[in-house]
Amino acid sequence: MGVLVMEIAFTAVFQRVPEGYIAFVEEMPGANTQGTTLEEARENLREDETAEAVVERAADDAVRAKFLD
C-alpha cells in the first residue's frame, strides 16, 4: 500500500503590539503565540508545535464524532 503525502499552505499573521508581537495561523482558531521580537514570534509559531497541536485536536474530535454518533 502506498503512502499519501499532502501539502497544505496556511497563512501566518504577525501583529505588532506594545509588548512585542502576536502570531497566529489564520485558518486555525487556537493556533496562536507571541514573542518579544518578530523572529521570536515566528520561531514560537513553528517550534511550539502550536498548529500541529490544533490539527491533532481537530483530528481527534473528528474521530470521536464519527464513532460516537
Residue pairs with C-beta under 8 A, 6 or more apart in sequence:
10 25
10 26
10 27
10 28
10 51
11 25
11 26
11 27
12 23
12 24
12 25
12 26
12 42
12 45
13 23
13 24
13 25
13 26
14 21
14 22
14 23
14 38
14 41
14 42
15 21
15 22
15 23
16 38
17 34
19 34
19 36
20 34
20 35
20 36
20 37
20 40
20 41
21 34
21 35
21 36
21 37
21 38
21 40
21 41
22 32
22 33
22 34
22 41
23 32
23 33
23 34
23 35
23 41
23 42
23 44
23 45
24 31
24 32
24 33
24 45
25 31
25 32
25 45
25 50
25 51
25 54
28 51
28 54
28 55
29 54
30 54
30 57
31 45
31 50
31 51
31 53
31 54
32 50
33 41
33 44
33 45
33 48
33 50
34 41
34 44
35 41
35 42
35 43
35 44
44 50
45 51
